[in-house]
Amino acid sequence: MAVIVTVEIPGVTEEQYEELMRQLGGTDWFPADGLIAHAAGPDGEGGWKVVDFWDSEDQFLAFVERARPIMERAGISSMLPTVQQAVNVVLR
């Protein structure tokens, strides 16, 4: 069953986020297996918010483990994910 993953990343700038995405894009495994959709933007409090849809929580957690070294290189050392069941995901 699909899940909604909301991630709060306190203190992260747009530049750090874009560097992370650049580095992830340089791998042969991104977009990761199980990623349905990704959106991100400033949280209005000096950090960054990500909302993803994944096929499963396990696939999200596997991605985090694989991406952790890249996140750290981009200066992202702390993130606060929340995972909840998705009843419906509609893509245009």
C-alpha angles and dihedrals in degrees: 000000000000120000135206112227118196115187125192113200108188118212096005117139130215088250092056091048092049091048090051091051091047091053093045089050088057092063126087092229102057126129083048125228109273098025109132101173140348132201130170141174146144115304095216091244101078097278141079133262126205126193115191136173115214134181089236143355089244091059091050091050091048089053092051092052092049094044097043096095090049091048090052092050088053090053096255108133102150132048133161112212126190119194125197135167116265114222092188137007118190121190124188 
